[in-house]
């Protein structure tokens, strides 16, 4: 179901049986995760970030 397991932790949003969004990694500094495509490796320098709990609330 998940496209890859290169990063830990990774949170996938599953819609209709397919991963549509991914929150990857975790920054202790600002409690954020990196947002990236579900079908490519992440470039953490270019990735948008979102606060961890905000990410979870967005896709609940």
Secondary structure, 3 states (H helix, E strand, C coil): CCCCCCCCCEEEEEECCEEEEEEEEEECCCCEEEEECCCCCCCCCCCEEEEHHHHHHHCC
